Amino acid sequence: MTYGLVATLAGSPRAARQVGGILKRLPEGSLLPWHRVVNRQGRISLQGEDFKRQQSALRAEGVLIDPSGCIELSNYLWRGE
């Protein structure tokens, strides 16, 4: 799922950055599947240890990620159906 898609499903299609900010501020141990949200190019937008955490969580679910942190959206994108 992309930040923009989350924003659209929430009724604010222009609020992708706000979605990112909200996900970034989630408390440690949150049950919300924040790691499943990537940018519109299918890339992990986080850096450093956060990048590694998201990459690890996605790989644990069987998502294939290239070394730059990109996934093939056509294989994994959930559109809210």
PDB file with SEQRES, HELIX, SHEET and CRYST1 records, atoms N, CA, C and O in Angstrom:
SEQRES   1 A   81  MET THR TYR GLY LEU VAL ALA THR LEU ALA GLY SER PRO          
SEQRES   2 A   81  ARG ALA ALA ARG GLN VAL GLY GLY ILE LEU LYS ARG LEU          
SEQRES   3 A   81  PRO GLU GLY SER LEU LEU PRO TRP HIS ARG VAL VAL ASN          
SEQRES   4 A   81  ARG GLN GLY ARG ILE SER LEU GLN GLY GLU ASP PHE LYS          
SEQRES   5 A   81  ARG GLN GLN SER ALA LEU ARG ALA GLU GLY VAL LEU ILE          
SEQRES   6 A   81  ASP PRO SER GLY CYS ILE GLU LEU SER ASN TYR LEU TRP          
SEQRES   7 A   81  ARG GLY GLU                                                  
HELIX    1 AA1 TYR A    3  LEU A    9  1                                   7    
HELIX    2 AA2 ALA A   16  LYS A   24  1                                   9    
HELIX    3 AA3 TRP A   34  ARG A   36  5                                   3    
HELIX    4 AA4 GLY A   48  ALA A   60  1                                  13    
HELIX    5 AA5 LEU A   73  TYR A   76  1                                   4    
CRYST1    1.000    1.000    1.000  90.00  90.00  90.00 P 1           1          
ATOM      1  N   MET A   1       0.851  -1.157   0.000  1.00  0.00           N  
ATOM      2  CA  MET A   1       0.000   0.000   0.000  1.00  0.00           C  
ATOM      3  C   MET A   1       0.903   1.226   0.000  1.00  0.00           C  
ATOM      4  O   MET A   1       1.974   1.209   0.606  1.00  0.00           O  
ATOM      5  N   THR A   2       0.481   2.281  -0.669  1.00  0.00           N  
ATOM      6  CA  THR A   2       1.281   3.504  -0.710  1.00  0.00           C  
ATOM      7  C   THR A   2       0.713   4.545   0.253  1.00  0.00           C  
ATOM      8  O   THR A   2      -0.442   4.463   0.671  1.00  0.00           O  
ATOM      9  N   TYR A   3       1.551   5.525   0.594  1.00  0.00           N  
ATOM     10  CA  TYR A   3       1.101   6.615   1.458  1.00  0.00           C  
ATOM     11  C   TYR A   3      -0.103   7.321   0.829  1.00  0.00           C  
ATOM     12  O   TYR A   3      -1.064   7.661   1.519  1.00  0.00           O  
ATOM     13  N   GLY A   4      -0.037   7.538  -0.487  1.00  0.00           N  
ATOM     14  CA  GLY A   4      -1.134   8.197  -1.183  1.00  0.00           C  
ATOM     15  C   GLY A   4      -2.421   7.400  -1.160  1.00  0.00           C  
ATOM     16  O   GLY A   4      -3.502   7.976  -1.040  1.00  0.00           O  
ATOM     17  N   LEU A   5      -2.325   6.095  -1.273  1.00  0.00           N  
ATOM     18  CA  LEU A   5      -3.520   5.254  -1.233  1.00  0.00           C  
ATOM     19  C   LEU A   5      -4.156   5.281   0.152  1.00  0.00           C  
ATOM     20  O   LEU A   5      -5.380   5.332   0.272  1.00  0.00           O  
ATOM     21  N   VAL A   6      -3.334   5.246   1.194  1.00  0.00           N  
ATOM     22  CA  VAL A   6      -3.871   5.359   2.553  1.00  0.00           C  
ATOM     23  C   VAL A   6      -4.613   6.683   2.692  1.00  0.00           C  
ATOM     24  O   VAL A   6      -5.716   6.727   3.237  1.00  0.00           O  
ATOM     25  N   ALA A   7      -4.010   7.762   2.198  1.00  0.00           N  
ATOM     26  CA  ALA A   7      -4.638   9.080   2.276  1.00  0.00           C  
ATOM     27  C   ALA A   7      -5.964   9.097   1.514  1.00  0.00           C  
ATOM     28  O   ALA A   7      -6.959   9.627   2.009  1.00  0.00           O  
ATOM     29  N   THR A   8      -5.978   8.523   0.323  1.00  0.00           N  
ATOM     30  CA  THR A   8      -7.201   8.480  -0.484  1.00  0.00           C  
ATOM     31  C   THR A   8      -8.298   7.696   0.223  1.00  0.00           C  
ATOM     32  O   THR A   8      -9.444   8.143   0.281  1.00  0.00           O  
ATOM     33  N   LEU A   9      -7.955   6.536   0.757  1.00  0.00           N  
ATOM     34  CA  LEU A   9      -8.948   5.722   1.462  1.00  0.00           C  
ATOM     35  C   LEU A   9      -9.466   6.415   2.718  1.00  0.00           C  
ATOM     36  O   LEU A   9     -10.581   6.146   3.166  1.00  0.00           O  
ATOM     37  N   ALA A  10      -8.655   7.308   3.284  1.00  0.00           N  
ATOM     38  CA  ALA A  10      -9.073   8.070   4.465  1.00  0.00           C  
ATOM     39  C   ALA A  10      -9.884   9.304   4.083  1.00  0.00           C  
ATOM     40  O   ALA A  10     -10.340  10.043   4.956  1.00  0.00           O  
ATOM     41  N   GLY A  11     -10.066   9.533   2.774  1.00  0.00           N  
ATOM     42  CA  GLY A  11     -10.864  10.663   2.318  1.00  0.00           C  
ATOM     43  C   GLY A  11     -10.081  11.939   2.091  1.00  0.00           C  
ATOM     44  O   GLY A  11     -10.677  12.995   1.882  1.00  0.00           O  
ATOM     45  N   SER A  12      -8.749  11.867   2.127  1.00  0.00           N  
ATOM     46  CA  SER A  12      -7.894  13.041   1.914  1.00  0.00           C  
ATOM     47  C   SER A  12      -6.791  12.692   0.917  1.00  0.00           C  
ATOM     48  O   SER A  12      -5.640  12.504   1.310  1.00  0.00           O  
ATOM     49  N   PRO A  13      -7.132  12.604  -0.365  1.00  0.00           N  
ATOM     50  CA  PRO A  13      -6.171  12.119  -1.356  1.00  0.00           C  
ATOM     51  C   PRO A  13      -4.888  12.933  -1.488  1.00  0.00           C  
ATOM     52  O   PRO A  13      -3.922  12.452  -2.081  1.00  0.00           O  
ATOM     53  N   ARG A  14      -4.851  14.142  -0.956  1.00  0.00           N  
ATOM     54  CA  ARG A  14      -3.647  14.965  -1.060  1.00  0.00           C  
ATOM     55  C   ARG A  14      -2.820  14.942   0.226  1.00  0.00           C  
ATOM     56  O   ARG A  14      -1.932  15.776   0.405  1.00  0.00           O  
ATOM     57  N   ALA A  15      -3.099  14.010   1.106  1.00  0.00           N  
ATOM     58  CA  ALA A  15      -2.464  13.995   2.428  1.00  0.00           C  
ATOM     59  C   ALA A  15      -1.438  12.874   2.604  1.00  0.00           C  
ATOM     60  O   ALA A  15      -1.267  12.366   3.713  1.00  0.00           O  
ATOM     61  N   ALA A  16      -0.759  12.486   1.534  1.00  0.00           N  
ATOM     62  CA  ALA A  16       0.217  11.395   1.631  1.00  0.00           C  
ATOM     63  C   ALA A  16       1.326  11.712   2.637  1.00  0.00           C  
ATOM     64  O   ALA A  16       1.742  10.835   3.394  1.00  0.00           O  
ATOM     65  N   ARG A  17       1.802  12.946   2.650  1.00  0.00           N  
ATOM     66  CA  ARG A  17       2.871  13.313   3.594  1.00  0.00           C  
ATOM     67  C   ARG A  17       2.393  13.241   5.038  1.00  0.00           C  
ATOM     68  O   ARG A  17       3.144  12.855   5.935  1.00  0.00           O  
ATOM     69  N   GLN A  18       1.153  13.611   5.249  1.00  0.00           N  
ATOM     70  CA  GLN A  18       0.604  13.523   6.602  1.00  0.00           C  
ATOM     71  C   GLN A  18       0.520  12.069   7.056  1.00  0.00           C  
ATOM     72  O   GLN A  18       0.763  11.763   8.224  1.00  0.00           O  
ATOM     73  N   VAL A  19       0.177  11.178   6.134  1.00  0.00           N  
ATOM     74  CA  VAL A  19       0.141   9.749   6.461  1.00  0.00           C  
ATOM     75  C   VAL A  19       1.530   9.303   6.910  1.00  0.00           C  
ATOM     76  O   VAL A  19       1.664   8.599   7.910  1.00  0.00           O  
ATOM     77  N   GLY A  20       2.556   9.709   6.179  1.00  0.00           N  
ATOM     78  CA  GLY A  20       3.922   9.367   6.560  1.00  0.00           C  
ATOM     79  C   GLY A  20       4.274   9.882   7.941  1.00  0.00           C  
ATOM     80  O   GLY A  20       4.906   9.179   8.730  1.00  0.00           O  
ATOM     81  N   GLY A  21       3.866  11.111   8.235  1.00  0.00           N  
ATOM     82  CA  GLY A  21       4.140  11.688   9.548  1.00  0.00           C  
ATOM     83  C   GLY A  21       3.445  10.942  10.669  1.00  0.00           C  
ATOM     84  O   GLY A  21       4.020  10.730  11.737  1.00  0.00           O  
ATOM     85  N   ILE A  22       2.216  10.548  10.424  1.00  0.00           N  
ATOM     86  CA  ILE A  22       1.460   9.791  11.436  1.00  0.00           C  
ATOM     87  C   ILE A  22       2.125   8.440  11.684  1.00  0.00           C  
ATOM     88  O   ILE A  22       2.304   8.033  12.832  1.00  0.00           O  
ATOM     89  N   LEU A  23       2.488   7.749  10.608  1.00  0.00           N  
ATOM     90  CA  LEU A  23       3.122   6.439  10.763  1.00  0.00           C  
ATOM     91  C   LEU A  23       4.468   6.556  11.478  1.00  0.00           C  
ATOM     92  O   LEU A  23       4.839   5.686  12.265  1.00  0.00           O  
ATOM     93  N   LYS A  24       5.187   7.629  11.198  1.00  0.00           N  
ATOM     94  CA  LYS A  24       6.491   7.830  11.840  1.00  0.00           C  
ATOM     95  C   LYS A  24       6.362   8.022  13.350  1.00  0.00           C  
ATOM     96  O   LYS A  24       7.266   7.662  14.104  1.00  0.00           O  
ATOM     97  N   ARG A  25       5.246   8.585  13.784  1.00  0.00           N  
ATOM     98  CA  ARG A  25       5.045   8.869  15.204  1.00  0.00           C  
ATOM     99  C   ARG A  25       4.309   7.764  15.961  1.00  0.00           C  
ATOM    100  O   ARG A  25       3.960   7.943  17.128  1.00  0.00           O  
ATOM    101  N   LEU A  26       4.073   6.633  15.314  1.00  0.00           N  
ATOM    102  CA  LEU A  26       3.421   5.524  16.020  1.00  0.00           C  
ATOM    103  C   LEU A  26       4.277   5.093  17.208  1.00  0.00           C  
ATOM    104  O   LEU A  26       5.505   5.082  17.124  1.00  0.00           O  
ATOM    105  N   PRO A  27       3.634   4.742  18.298  1.00  0.00           N  
ATOM    106  CA  PRO A  27       4.420   4.288  19.453  1.00  0.00           C  
ATOM    107  C   PRO A  27       5.097   2.942  19.183  1.00  0.00           C  
ATOM    108  O   PRO A  27       4.606   2.122  18.407  1.00  0.00           O  
ATOM    109  N   GLU A  28       6.224   2.744  19.836  1.00  0.00           N  
ATOM    110  CA  GLU A  28       6.948   1.470  19.740  1.00  0.00           C  
ATOM    111  C   GLU A  28       5.997   0.328  20.090  1.00  0.00           C  
ATOM    112  O   GLU A  28       5.267   0.408  21.077  1.00  0.00           O  
ATOM    113  N   GLY A  29       6.004  -0.723  19.294  1.00  0.00           N  
ATOM    114  CA  GLY A  29       5.155  -1.877  19.562  1.00  0.00           C  
ATOM    115  C   GLY A  29       3.735  -1.752  19.036  1.00  0.00           C  
ATOM    116  O   GLY A  29       2.894  -2.598  19.339  1.00  0.00           O  
ATOM    117  N   SER A  30       3.447  -0.711  18.250  1.00  0.00           N  
ATOM    118  CA  SER A  30       2.112  -0.531  17.679  1.00  0.00           C  
ATOM    119  C   SER A  30       1.738  -1.753  16.834  1.00  0.00           C  
ATOM    120  O   SER A  30       2.583  -2.316  16.139  1.00  0.00           O  
ATOM    121  N   LEU A  31       0.480  -2.151  16.901  1.00  0.00           N  
ATOM    122  CA  LEU A  31       0.003  -3.292  16.118  1.00  0.00           C  
ATOM    123  C   LEU A  31      -0.389  -2.902  14.695  1.00  0.00           C  
ATOM    124  O   LEU A  31      -0.690  -3.772  13.877  1.00  0.00           O  
ATOM    125  N   LEU A  32      -0.389  -1.612  14.393  1.00  0.00           N  
ATOM    126  CA  LEU A  32      -0.705  -1.148  13.049  1.00  0.00           C  
ATOM    127  C   LEU A  32       0.395  -1.622  12.080  1.00  0.00           C  
ATOM    128  O   LEU A  32       1.576  -1.451  12.383  1.00  0.00           O  
ATOM    129  N   PRO A  33       0.045  -2.203  10.943  1.00  0.00           N  
ATOM    130  CA  PRO A  33       1.063  -2.729  10.027  1.00  0.00           C  
ATOM    131  C   PRO A  33       1.732  -1.621   9.195  1.00  0.00           C  
ATOM    132  O   PRO A  33       1.655  -1.623   7.966  1.00  0.00           O  
ATOM    133  N   TRP A  34       2.378  -0.691   9.874  1.00  0.00           N  
ATOM    134  CA  TRP A  34       3.037   0.462   9.247  1.00  0.00           C  
ATOM    135  C   TRP A  34       4.057   0.051   8.190  1.00  0.00           C  
ATOM    136  O   TRP A  34       4.277   0.769   7.214  1.00  0.00           O  
ATOM    137  N   HIS A  35       4.670  -1.101   8.391  1.00  0.00           N  
ATOM    138  CA  HIS A  35       5.746  -1.541   7.500  1.00  0.00           C  
ATOM    139  C   HIS A  35       5.245  -1.877   6.096  1.00  0.00           C  
ATOM    140  O   HIS A  35       6.046  -2.013   5.171  1.00  0.00           O  
ATOM    141  N   ARG A  36       3.946  -2.011   5.930  1.00  0.00           N  
ATOM    142  CA  ARG A  36       3.392  -2.356   4.617  1.00  0.00           C  
ATOM    143  C   ARG A  36       3.161  -1.136   3.732  1.00  0.00           C  
ATOM    144  O   ARG A  36       2.706  -1.279   2.597  1.00  0.00           O  
ATOM    145  N   VAL A  37       3.463   0.047   4.222  1.00  0.00           N  
ATOM    146  CA  VAL A  37       3.238   1.279   3.463  1.00  0.00           C  
ATOM    147  C   VAL A  37       4.564   1.755   2.871  1.00  0.00           C  
ATOM    148  O   VAL A  37       5.547   1.950   3.585  1.00  0.00           O  
ATOM    149  N   VAL A  38       4.567   1.938   1.544  1.00  0.00           N  
ATOM    150  CA  VAL A  38       5.753   2.397   0.816  1.00  0.00           C  
ATOM    151  C   VAL A  38       5.368   3.595  -0.047  1.00  0.00           C  
ATOM    152  O   VAL A  38       4.191   3.946  -0.138  1.00  0.00           O  
ATOM    153  N   ASN A  39       6.353   4.220  -0.678  1.00  0.00           N  
ATOM    154  CA  ASN A  39       6.023   5.368  -1.523  1.00  0.00           C  
ATOM    155  C   ASN A  39       5.450   4.920  -2.869  1.00  0.00           C  
ATOM    156  O   ASN A  39       5.389   3.726  -3.159  1.00  0.00           O  
ATOM    157  N   ARG A  40       5.038   5.873  -3.673  1.00  0.00           N  
ATOM    158  CA  ARG A  40       4.332   5.535  -4.916  1.00  0.00           C  
ATOM    159  C   ARG A  40       5.193   4.810  -5.944  1.00  0.00           C  
ATOM    160  O   ARG A  40       4.663   4.204  -6.875  1.00  0.00           O  
ATOM    161  N   GLN A  41       6.522   4.866  -5.783  1.00  0.00           N  
ATOM    162  CA  GLN A  41       7.407   4.108  -6.663  1.00  0.00           C  
ATOM    163  C   GLN A  41       7.654   2.690  -6.143  1.00  0.00           C  
ATOM    164  O   GLN A  41       8.368   1.906  -6.770  1.00  0.00           O  
ATOM    165  N   GLY A  42       7.060   2.370  -4.998  1.00  0.00           N  
ATOM    166  CA  GLY A  42       7.269   1.056  -4.408  1.00  0.00           C  
ATOM    167  C   GLY A  42       8.527   0.969  -3.568  1.00  0.00           C  
ATOM    168  O   GLY A  42       8.993  -0.125  -3.249  1.00  0.00           O  
ATOM    169  N   ARG A  43       9.074   2.116  -3.211  1.00  0.00           N  
ATOM    170  CA  ARG A  43      10.312   2.157  -2.427  1.00  0.00           C  
ATOM    171  C   ARG A  43      10.040   2.414  -0.956  1.00  0.00           C  
ATOM    172  O   ARG A  43       9.097   3.114  -0.587  1.00  0.00           O  
ATOM    173  N   ILE A  44      10.890   1.833  -0.131  1.00  0.00           N  
ATOM    174  CA  ILE A  44      10.877   2.147   1.292  1.00  0.00           C  
ATOM    175  C   ILE A  44      11.439   3.554   1.430  1.00  0.00           C  
ATOM    176  O   ILE A  44      12.541   3.830   0.957  1.00  0.00           O  
ATOM    177  N   SER A  45      10.696   4.442   2.068  1.00  0.00           N  
ATOM    178  CA  SER A  45      11.116   5.836   2.191  1.00  0.00           C  
ATOM    179  C   SER A  45      11.984   6.101   3.414  1.00  0.00           C  
ATOM    180  O   SER A  45      12.615   7.153   3.519  1.00  0.00           O  
ATOM    181  N   LEU A  46      12.015   5.161   4.322  1.00  0.00           N  
ATOM    182  CA  LEU A  46      12.766   5.354   5.561  1.00  0.00           C  
ATOM    183  C   LEU A  46      14.257   5.175   5.313  1.00  0.00           C  
ATOM    184  O   LEU A  46      14.674   4.654   4.279  1.00  0.00           O  
ATOM    185  N   GLN A  47      15.055   5.619   6.290  1.00  0.00           N  
ATOM    186  CA  GLN A  47      16.506   5.502   6.168  1.00  0.00           C  
ATOM    187  C   GLN A  47      17.096   4.898   7.428  1.00  0.00           C  
ATOM    188  O   GLN A  47      16.441   4.828   8.468  1.00  0.00           O  
ATOM    189  N   GLY A  48      18.337   4.466   7.319  1.00  0.00           N  
ATOM    190  CA  GLY A  48      19.058   3.958   8.480  1.00  0.00           C  
ATOM    191  C   GLY A  48      18.414   2.727   9.092  1.00  0.00           C  
ATOM    192  O   GLY A  48      17.984   1.812   8.389  1.00  0.00           O  
ATOM    193  N   GLU A  49      18.356   2.724  10.410  1.00  0.00           N  
ATOM    194  CA  GLU A  49      17.796   1.580  11.138  1.00  0.00           C  
ATOM    195  C   GLU A  49      16.314   1.382  10.837  1.00  0.00           C  
ATOM    196  O   GLU A  49      15.837   0.248  10.810  1.00  0.00           O  
ATOM    197  N   ASP A  50      15.577   2.475  10.611  1.00  0.00           N  
ATOM    198  CA  ASP A  50      14.156   2.355  10.272  1.00  0.00           C  
ATOM    199  C   ASP A  50      13.978   1.638   8.934  1.00  0.00           C  
ATOM    200  O   ASP A  50      13.074   0.818   8.776  1.00  0.00           O  
ATOM    201  N   PHE A  51      14.859   1.958   7.960  1.00  0.00           N  
ATOM    202  CA  PHE A  51      14.846   1.265   6.668  1.00  0.00           C  
ATOM    203  C   PHE A  51      15.042  -0.230   6.887  1.00  0.00           C  
ATOM    204  O   PHE A  51      14.294  -1.045   6.347  1.00  0.00           O  
ATOM    205  N   LYS A  52      16.040  -0.587   7.672  1.00  0.00           N  
ATOM    206  CA  LYS A  52      16.342  -1.999   7.931  1.00  0.00           C  
ATOM    207  C   LYS A  52      15.185  -2.705   8.625  1.00  0.00           C  
ATOM    208  O   LYS A  52      14.886  -3.860   8.324  1.00  0.00           O  
ATOM    209  N   ARG A  53      14.530  -2.005   9.562  1.00  0.00           N  
ATOM    210  CA  ARG A  53      13.389  -2.600  10.277  1.00  0.00           C  
ATOM    211  C   ARG A  53      12.233  -2.874   9.325  1.00  0.00           C  
ATOM    212  O   ARG A  53      11.628  -3.945   9.372  1.00  0.00           O  
ATOM    213  N   GLN A  54      11.922  -1.899   8.453  1.00  0.00           N  
ATOM    214  CA  GLN A  54      10.826  -2.086   7.504  1.00  0.00           C  
ATOM    215  C   GLN A  54      11.176  -3.180   6.499  1.00  0.00           C  
ATOM    216  O   GLN A  54      10.341  -4.031   6.191  1.00  0.00           O  
ATOM    217  N   GLN A  55      12.381  -3.161   5.999  1.00  0.00           N  
ATOM    218  CA  GLN A  55      12.823  -4.175   5.050  1.00  0.00           C  
ATOM    219  C   GLN A  55      12.723  -5.571   5.664  1.00  0.00           C  
ATOM    220  O   GLN A  55      12.241  -6.504   5.021  1.00  0.00           O  
ATOM    221  N   SER A  56      13.168  -5.710   6.880  1.00  0.00           N  
ATOM    222  CA  SER A  56      13.121  -6.998   7.575  1.00  0.00           C  
ATOM    223  C   SER A  56      11.681  -7.470   7.780  1.00  0.00           C  
ATOM    224  O   SER A  56      11.376  -8.645   7.578  1.00  0.00           O  
ATOM    225  N   ALA A  57      10.799  -6.554   8.181  1.00  0.00           N  
ATOM    226  CA  ALA A  57       9.393  -6.911   8.411  1.00  0.00           C  
ATOM    227  C   ALA A  57       8.720  -7.346   7.111  1.00  0.00           C  
ATOM    228  O   ALA A  57       7.954  -8.310   7.103  1.00  0.00           O  
ATOM    229  N   LEU A  58       8.999  -6.644   6.018  1.00  0.00           N  
ATOM    230  CA  LEU A  58       8.411  -7.019   4.733  1.00  0.00           C  
ATOM    231  C   LEU A  58       8.946  -8.369   4.256  1.00  0.00           C  
ATOM    232  O   LEU A  58       8.186  -9.214   3.783  1.00  0.00           O  
ATOM    233  N   ARG A  59      10.243  -8.561   4.382  1.00  0.00           N  
ATOM    234  CA  ARG A  59      10.829  -9.841   3.966  1.00  0.00           C  
ATOM    235  C   ARG A  59      10.279 -10.995   4.788  1.00  0.00           C  
ATOM    236  O   ARG A  59      10.097 -12.096   4.267  1.00  0.00           O  
ATOM    237  N   ALA A  60      10.015 -10.758   6.064  1.00  0.00           N  
ATOM    238  CA  ALA A  60       9.443 -11.802   6.926  1.00  0.00           C  
ATOM    239  C   ALA A  60       8.061 -12.219   6.439  1.00  0.00           C  
ATOM    240  O   ALA A  60       7.615 -13.332   6.718  1.00  0.00           O  
ATOM    241  N   GLU A  61       7.379 -11.332   5.711  1.00  0.00           N  
ATOM    242  CA  GLU A  61       6.069 -11.644   5.138  1.00  0.00           C  
ATOM    243  C   GLU A  61       6.181 -12.184   3.716  1.00  0.00           C  
ATOM    244  O   GLU A  61       5.165 -12.408   3.057  1.00  0.00           O  
ATOM    245  N   GLY A  62       7.401 -12.394   3.240  1.00  0.00           N  
ATOM    246  CA  GLY A  62       7.601 -12.966   1.914  1.00  0.00           C  
ATOM    247  C   GLY A  62       7.673 -11.967   0.783  1.00  0.00           C  
ATOM    248  O   GLY A  62       7.627 -12.358  -0.383  1.00  0.00           O  
ATOM    249  N   VAL A  63       7.786 -10.680   1.096  1.00  0.00           N  
ATOM    250  CA  VAL A  63       7.865  -9.647   0.062  1.00  0.00           C  
ATOM    251  C   VAL A  63       9.297  -9.588  -0.468  1.00  0.00           C  
ATOM    252  O   VAL A  63      10.249  -9.506   0.308  1.00  0.00           O  
ATOM    253  N   LEU A  64       9.442  -9.631  -1.791  1.00  0.00           N  
ATOM    254  CA  LEU A  64      10.756  -9.520  -2.417  1.00  0.00           C  
ATOM    255  C   LEU A  64      11.123  -8.046  -2.546  1.00  0.00           C  
ATOM    256  O   LEU A  64      10.346  -7.246  -3.067  1.00  0.00           O  
ATOM    257  N   ILE A  65      12.308  -7.697  -2.071  1.00  0.00           N  
ATOM    258  CA  ILE A  65      12.772  -6.309  -2.067  1.00  0.00           C  
ATOM    259  C   ILE A  65      14.155  -6.270  -2.689  1.00  0.00           C  
ATOM    260  O   ILE A  65      15.027  -7.055  -2.316  1.00  0.00           O  
ATOM    261  N   ASP A  66      14.367  -5.353  -3.644  1.00  0.00           N  
ATOM    262  CA  ASP A  66      15.701  -5.254  -4.224  1.00  0.00           C  
ATOM    263  C   ASP A  66      16.630  -4.513  -3.254  1.00  0.00           C  
ATOM    264  O   ASP A  66      16.157  -3.943  -2.270  1.00  0.00           O  
ATOM    265  N   PRO A  67      17.930  -4.512  -3.512  1.00  0.00           N  
ATOM    266  CA  PRO A  67      18.881  -3.908  -2.570  1.00  0.00           C  
ATOM    267  C   PRO A  67      18.640  -2.425  -2.276  1.00  0.00           C  
ATOM    268  O   PRO A  67      19.036  -1.929  -1.222  1.00  0.00           O  
ATOM    269  N   SER A  68      17.988  -1.716  -3.209  1.00  0.00           N  
ATOM    270  CA  SER A  68      17.718  -0.291  -2.984  1.00  0.00           C  
ATOM    271  C   SER A  68      16.443  -0.064  -2.176  1.00  0.00           C  
ATOM    272  O   SER A  68      16.092   1.078  -1.880  1.00  0.00           O  
ATOM    273  N   GLY A  69      15.749  -1.146  -1.818  1.00  0.00           N  
ATOM    274  CA  GLY A  69      14.533  -1.019  -1.022  1.00  0.00           C  
ATOM    275  C   GLY A  69      13.271  -0.890  -1.837  1.00  0.00           C  
ATOM    276  O   GLY A  69      12.269  -0.360  -1.357  1.00  0.00           O  
ATOM    277  N   CYS A  70      13.307  -1.371  -3.075  1.00  0.00           N  
ATOM    278  CA  CYS A  70      12.149  -1.260  -3.964  1.00  0.00           C  
ATOM    279  C   CYS A  70      11.437  -2.607  -4.093  1.00  0.00           C  
ATOM    280  O   CYS A  70      12.068  -3.658  -4.212  1.00  0.00           O  
ATOM    281  N   ILE A  71      10.103  -2.542  -4.065  1.00  0.00           N  
ATOM    282  CA  ILE A  71       9.299  -3.741  -4.294  1.00  0.00           C  
ATOM    283  C   ILE A  71       8.513  -3.551  -5.590  1.00  0.00           C  
ATOM    284  O   ILE A  71       8.313  -2.422  -6.037  1.00  0.00           O  
ATOM    285  N   GLU A  72       8.080  -4.630  -6.177  1.00  0.00           N  
ATOM    286  CA  GLU A  72       7.282  -4.577  -7.395  1.00  0.00           C  
ATOM    287  C   GLU A  72       5.823  -4.398  -6.990  1.00  0.00           C  
ATOM    288  O   GLU A  72       5.163  -5.355  -6.585  1.00  0.00           O  
ATOM    289  N   LEU A  73       5.317  -3.157  -7.102  1.00  0.00           N  
ATOM    290  CA  LEU A  73       3.952  -2.868  -6.660  1.00  0.00           C  
ATOM    291  C   LEU A  73       2.916  -3.731  -7.367  1.00  0.00           C  
ATOM    292  O   LEU A  73       1.901  -4.087  -6.769  1.00  0.00           O  
ATOM    293  N   SER A  74       3.152  -4.070  -8.619  1.00  0.00           N  
ATOM    294  CA  SER A  74       2.163  -4.880  -9.344  1.00  0.00           C  
ATOM    295  C   SER A  74       1.978  -6.254  -8.694  1.00  0.00           C  
ATOM    296  O   SER A  74       0.945  -6.896  -8.884  1.00  0.00           O  
ATOM    297  N   ASN A  75       2.962  -6.701  -7.938  1.00  0.00           N  
ATOM    298  CA  ASN A  75       2.858  -7.993  -7.253  1.00  0.00           C  
ATOM    299  C   ASN A  75       2.262  -7.887  -5.856  1.00  0.00           C  
ATOM    300  O   ASN A  75       1.693  -8.857  -5.355  1.00  0.00           O  
ATOM    301  N   TYR A  76       2.384  -6.722  -5.217  1.00  0.00           N  
ATOM    302  CA  TYR A  76       2.040  -6.630  -3.800  1.00  0.00           C  
ATOM    303  C   TYR A  76       1.032  -5.541  -3.429  1.00  0.00           C  
ATOM    304  O   TYR A  76       0.549  -5.522  -2.297  1.00  0.00           O  
ATOM    305  N   LEU A  77       0.708  -4.645  -4.341  1.00  0.00           N  
ATOM    306  CA  LEU A  77      -0.138  -3.499  -3.979  1.00  0.00           C  
ATOM    307  C   LEU A  77      -1.569  -3.915  -3.661  1.00  0.00           C  
ATOM    308  O   LEU A  77      -2.240  -4.554  -4.471  1.00  0.00           O  
ATOM    309  N   TRP A  78      -2.018  -3.546  -2.482  1.00  0.00           N  
ATOM    310  CA  TRP A  78      -3.410  -3.741  -2.074  1.00  0.00           C  
ATOM    311  C   TRP A  78      -4.131  -2.439  -2.350  1.00  0.00           C  
ATOM    312  O   TRP A  78      -3.675  -1.380  -1.920  1.00  0.00           O  
ATOM    313  N   ARG A  79      -5.244  -2.494  -3.055  1.00  0.00           N  
ATOM    314  CA  ARG A  79      -5.943  -1.277  -3.466  1.00  0.00           C  
ATOM    315  C   ARG A  79      -7.198  -1.001  -2.656  1.00  0.00           C  
ATOM    316  O   ARG A  79      -7.999  -0.146  -3.034  1.00  0.00           O  
ATOM    317  N   GLY A  80      -7.377  -1.690  -1.578  1.00  0.00           N  
ATOM    318  CA  GLY A  80      -8.520  -1.418  -0.720  1.00  0.00           C  
ATOM    319  C   GLY A  80      -9.773  -2.189  -1.080  1.00  0.00           C  
ATOM    320  O   GLY A  80     -10.857  -1.857  -0.600  1.00  0.00           O  
ATOM    321  N   GLU A  81      -9.652  -3.203  -1.906  1.00  0.00           N  
ATOM    322  CA  GLU A  81     -10.818  -3.998  -2.280  1.00  0.00           C  
ATOM    323  C   GLU A  81     -11.153  -4.982  -1.190  1.00  0.00           C  
ATOM    324  O   GLU A  81     -12.110  -5.746  -1.320  1.00  0.00           O  
TER     325      GLU A  81                                                      
END                                                                             
